[in-house]
């Protein structure tokens, strides 16, 4: 349904495929082979055509990627090496809707996979600093020609870094609150996730 189909039908095919698989897999098993196979196929398609907004925006819509992340939970880490680079690349897309959707998708991913995020923190900061600096400069000046100068400014970089930290910290806090209220998060191999909190994990990464 989603592999090799007509590009003009992608915005319908992707959410339809996700809805069908989630309905069939009514057990809500995060290790469902069908759910993981579907995400694998979706990633294959956006790796080929993700440079087009018509491909990445349907994939990032609430009924596709966030819906799958909600079902797969921590087990989505098996796709992290393919998914995270795409989201970080799309943070710098030329169109604002793609940047906003990629930001939301990244927050969803961090919320579901926070035990693995400390090792990716340096890469996240690098992209978030540039993103927030550009968006802040563009909003303040209303002129894209000022973005490069703003990014080069030490003050702007400091403000952007603080904002980037706040974005990811909020996502980690949301993940912790979710875990405190719901059932224990299980790992991709069926083991219970580490009992350490996101804040403790982030602190340990910073200390290292």
C-alpha positions, 0 to 999 in steps of 0.5 A, spaced: 500 500 500 505 504 501 511 502 497 512 504 490 505 507 490 503 513 486 506 519 489 499 523 488 496 518 493 501 518 498 497 523 503 492 518 503 495 511 502 500 513 508 495 514 514 490 509 511 496 504 512 497 506 519 490 506 521 489 499 518 495 496 521 493 499 528 486 496 527 488 489 526 493 489 531 488 491 537 493 488 542 497 494 542 503 490 543 509 494 541 513 489 538 508 487 533 511 485 527 506 488 522 507 495 526 515 495 525 514 492 518 510 498 516 514 503 519 520 500 515 516 501 509 514 508 510 522 510 512 524 506 505 519 511 502 521 517 505 528 516 505 527 516 497 523 522 497 523 525 503 526 531 499 519 533 497 514 536 502 509 532 498 512 526 501 515 528 508 509 532 510 504 526 510 509 522 514 510 527 519 502 528 520 499 526 526 495 520 523 502 517 521 509 517 525 506 520 531 500 514 531 506 509 530 510 512 535 505 512 540 504 504 539 511 502 538 513 506 544 521 504 546 521 499 541 522 504 536 529 505 537 530 499 532 529 504 527 532 510 530 538 510 526 534 511 520 528 516 523 533 521 527 537 523 521 531 524 517 527 528 522 534 532 524 535 534 516 527 536 516 528 541 521 532 545 516 527 544 510 526 550 506 518 550 508 516 552 515 510 547 515 516 541 514 520 545 520 514 545 524 512 538 523 519 535 524 520 539 530 513 536 533 516 529 530 522 530 534 519 531 540 514 525 540 521 521 538 524 524 544 518 522 549 518 515 547 525 514 547 528 518 552 532 512 555 537 513 549 537 520 548 543 522 552 547 519 547 544 523 542 544 530 546 550 533 542 547 532 535 540 534 538 543 541 541 547 542 534 541 542 530 536 545 535 541 551 536 541 553 528 534 552 528 532 556 533 537 561 531 534 562 524 527 562 526 528 567 532 532 572 527 527 571 521 521 573 526 525 579 529 528 581 523 523 579 517 528 579 513 532 572 511 538 576 509 539 577 516 539 570 518 546 568 517 549 574 521 544 572 527 547 565 527 554 568 527 552 572 533 555 569 540 549 572 543 544 569 538 547 562 539 547 563 547 539 564 546 538 559 541 542 554 545 538 555 552 531 555 547 533 548 545 535 545 551 528 548 554 525 544 548 528 537 549 527 538 557 520 539 556 519 533 552 523 529 557 519 532 563 513 530 559 516 523 558 517 522 565 510 524 567 507 519 562 511 514 565 509 516 572 502 515 570 502 509 566 505 502 566 512 501 566 516 502 559 519 496 556 525 495 552 525 493 545 528 486 547 522 485 552 526 488 558 523 493 563 527 500 561 532 503 566 529 506 572 533 512 572 529 518 570 530 522 564 533 528 568 538 523 571 540 520 565 541 527 562 545 529 568 549 523 567 550 524 560 552 531 561 557 529 567 560 524 562 
